[in-house]
Amino acid sequence: MDTSNMSLMEIFSNPDVMHTLTFGQKMLASTITMIMGLGITFTVLILIWIFISIMGKALGTGKK
């Protein structure tokens, strides 16, 4: 498989090509994946927090 025109994340997503990556490429792809996962997680948590805050104010159950 020719990987010269593929981005690192495209290569990382293919399990057949994983063994051809260097240690540095594997660590970089793992770091990118970790940062994306953390970003999505915290974004969703902030949206849930905002939604709960709005619902609390709408229902009058917020702090008094």
C-alpha positions as CSV (number, residue, x, y, z in Angstrom):
1,M,0.0,0.0,0.0
2,D,1.4,3.4,-1.0
3,T,1.2,5.7,2.0
4,S,3.1,8.6,0.5
5,N,-0.1,10.6,-0.2
6,M,-1.9,9.7,3.0
7,S,-2.0,11.8,6.2
8,L,-0.7,10.4,9.4
9,M,-4.2,9.9,10.8
10,E,-5.3,8.1,7.6
11,I,-2.4,5.7,8.0
12,F,-3.1,5.4,11.7
13,S,-6.7,4.3,11.0
14,N,-5.6,1.4,8.9
15,P,-4.6,-1.6,11.1
16,D,-2.7,-3.3,8.2
17,V,-0.3,-0.4,7.9
18,M,0.3,0.1,11.7
19,H,3.3,-2.1,11.7
20,T,5.1,0.1,9.2
21,L,5.0,3.2,11.3
22,T,7.9,4.4,13.3
23,F,7.7,4.8,17.1
24,G,7.6,8.6,16.7
25,Q,4.7,8.4,14.2
26,K,2.8,6.1,16.4
27,M,3.3,8.5,19.4
28,L,2.3,11.5,17.3
29,A,-0.9,9.8,16.1
30,S,-1.7,8.6,19.6
31,T,-1.3,12.1,21.0
32,I,-3.5,13.6,18.3
33,T,-6.2,11.0,19.0
34,M,-5.9,11.7,22.8
35,I,-6.2,15.5,22.3
36,M,-9.2,15.1,20.0
37,G,-10.9,12.7,22.5
38,L,-10.3,15.1,25.4
39,G,-11.5,18.1,23.4
40,I,-14.7,16.3,22.5
41,T,-15.3,15.1,26.1
42,F,-14.8,18.5,27.7
43,T,-16.9,20.3,25.0
44,V,-19.8,17.9,25.6
45,L,-19.4,18.3,29.4
46,I,-19.5,22.1,29.1
47,L,-22.6,21.9,26.9
48,I,-24.3,19.6,29.5
49,W,-23.4,22.0,32.2
50,I,-24.9,24.9,30.3
51,F,-28.0,23.0,29.5
52,I,-28.5,22.0,33.2
53,S,-27.9,25.6,34.2
54,I,-30.5,26.9,31.8
55,M,-33.0,24.2,32.8
56,G,-32.4,25.0,36.5
57,K,-33.2,28.7,35.9
58,A,-36.2,27.9,33.7
59,L,-37.7,25.6,36.4
60,G,-36.8,27.9,39.3
61,T,-34.7,25.3,41.0
62,G,-31.5,27.3,40.9
63,K,-29.7,28.8,43.9
64,K,-31.6,31.4,45.8
